[in-house]
C-alpha cells in the first residue's frame, strides 16, 4: 500500500484537457468508441486513454509553454502504459492567446512518444494480432463493472482508480451519506470467485481515517466463446477488444 497523488486539475488546465480530448476524438471517423479514461477526476496516472483496434494508448497532456501544469507525473504515465502493454504518449498543447483556445502543437494526431519524442500515429500501430489482456486490463475492466453497478444504484462515486497495486479501488457515498470504500479483485475463468487480499486489515486501518465501512467486490471474466461444457475444459484466452462474459453478484 502507498499513497497516490490526488491533485485536481486547475481551471485552465481543464480547458486544455477538454480541447485535447476533442482533438483526439476527431481523428477517428465517428469518434473514438473505446475510451478507457475520459474524465477529469483524480487520481491521475494518465490524463486520457483509449483503445484503437488491438492497441492501447495512454496520454499525458502538456502545455508547451509550461504555464499550466497538469496533475500526475511521467513516471505514472509509464507505469500505466507498461502495466497494460500500451503506448505512453505526450500530447503537447499550445494556447492561442489572442483567442484563448488550446490547440495541438503538432499536426495529425499531435501525439509523440513519451520516451523517444517521435510522432505517434495510432492507426499505423494497429495490427490483426490477437493480444491477450494483461492483469492490469482485467482489473480495470472489473473496476468499471463495479463503477457502473454503483451508478445504477444511484450512489455518488467520489473517486476510482484501476491500478491493481493500489487499494481500495473505489470510494463512494453510502446510504448513510458517509464515505465508503471497495476493494476489487478480478479473476479469469475457470475461477469464479476472487479471494479477499491477505492484508485486508491493513487496508481497513489505512482507510479508517475517512471511513470504517468497507466492501469487497469479486469479478470473474470468461471469453464469450467459452463453452462451459466441462469443469476440466481449457479456458479460452481473454483477447483484447473481444466479447466476454462477466460474473458479478454485487459488493460484500
Buried (B, 14 or more C-beta within 10 A) or exposed (E): EEEBEEEEBBEBBBBBBBBBBEBBBEBBEEEBEEBBBBEBBBBBBBBBBBBBBBBBBBBBBBBEEEEBEBBBEEEBBBBBBEBBBBBBBBBBBBBEEEEEEBBBBBEEBBBBEBEEEEBBEBEEEEEEEEBEBBEBBBBBBBBBBBBEBBEEEEBEBBBBBBBBEBBBBBBBBBEEEEBBBBBBBBBBBBBEEBEEBEEEEEBBEBBEEEBEBBBBBBBBBBBEEBEEEEEEEEEBBBBBBBEBEEBBEEBE
